[in-house]
Amino acid sequence: MLKNITIGKKLMIGFGIIIFLLLLISAYTIIFIISVNSKLHDVDERIDQILYAAEIQREINHIHLKVRKLFIVNDSSKKQEIFKEIEEHKKYYRKKLEELDKITHSKEGKQRVQNLIDAINETTEANNKSIQLAMAGKNQEAIEIYLKEVESKAGNREKNLNELLKFYYDTANIRIKEMHDDMNMELIVLIIMTTLSTATAIFFGIFISRSVRNPVKEIKNVLEKVGKGDLSVDIQIKSKDELGMIANSVHEAILNIRKLVAESKTVSDSLASSSEQLSATTEQISRNLKSQTERASQIASAAEEMSQTVVDIAKNASQIAEVSVTTANVAREGRDMTMKTASEIRVIDESIKKLSEVIKVLGDRSRQIGEIVTVI
């Protein structure tokens, strides 16, 4: 079936399949990149969650250290400084706790964050009460309340915080593992598709090369034999592509050449029979040519005399041409002198005009002087 398809269509089919596979690889890669980007965003959020949880843990530990320091300090100004630091730490970890709750989307994660908030709230009231007693100078009472109500419940808070951190670590590791598995799968798919594309390209390359090389070789061999005069050869290409059409044209050309050779043989036989008649005619033409040669000799003598006459006329024409050139030069000089005279006349005319204006001005001045004399 493929033998009857033109070479252009074969190339289009081959390149079409390769382009389709490349587009398929590109589409799969784009989808994979989008999926990985989504998972990377999720991993970024998991990392932020871990960092926020770690910062909350650190700030709570700072608060408890500051509270214990508050119990052993007696200076009121120093206690005020410590109290301000405790409030700053509280403000910071509450902010991080709110942000942690916002970026936690899973139901289990939300529940664990709420458990941590509840555990922190359990110790908040007792912790605030011990701080107030310490600020009032009642350090001993503050220590007793702290040990009894805060430290005893701190374990629950730490437990919830550690469980939350572990949850974030585990989910982040799951996402990273999924990304790693997806990358391995993408690599396998790309290897398979690349191998398939390469195999398809090689198959169509070999197929098209053979479908072109073999017919061309056969046509070449046939034309070489025809060139050497062997018209008994025939071409055996039956495909309907471009090379098949060329082969049919070559076959028809060989048939036409055979026909022309046969006709030429017939014509040569006819020419042989007519050669004797041409020989007689040639002798008659030869005699006529001899007579014409004698006449041509007479015409040549007359032409020589005419040539001498033409030479004399040429000499006279040369002399006339020289006189014409001299006359033209004189005329040219006369024209130049005339133009020069005309130019000088124009200059004189302009001078006369200027002199007339000066005389007019002098006349006006004379009248003015006459008027002035009259007045005097």
Secondary structure as the mmCIF struct_conf table of DSSP 4:
data_model
#
loop_
_struct_conf.conf_type_id
_struct_conf.id
_struct_conf.beg_label_comp_id
_struct_conf.beg_label_asym_id
_struct_conf.beg_label_seq_id
_struct_conf.end_label_comp_id
_struct_conf.end_label_asym_id
_struct_conf.end_label_seq_id
HELX_RH_3T_P HELX_RH_3T_P1 LEU A 2 ASN A 4
BEND BEND1 ILE A 5 ILE A 5
HELX_RH_AL_P HELX_RH_AL_P1 ILE A 7 ILE A 72
HELX_RH_AL_P HELX_RH_AL_P2 SER A 76 ILE A 103
BEND BEND2 SER A 106 SER A 106
HELX_RH_AL_P HELX_RH_AL_P3 LYS A 107 MET A 135
TURN_TY1_P TURN_TY1_P1 ALA A 136 GLY A 137
HELX_RH_AL_P HELX_RH_AL_P4 ASN A 139 ILE A 145
HELX_RH_PI_P HELX_RH_PI_P1 TYR A 146 VAL A 150
HELX_RH_AL_P HELX_RH_AL_P5 GLU A 151 GLY A 227
TURN_TY1_P TURN_TY1_P2 LYS A 228 GLY A 229
BEND BEND3 ASP A 241 ASP A 241
HELX_RH_AL_P HELX_RH_AL_P6 GLU A 242 VAL A 375
#
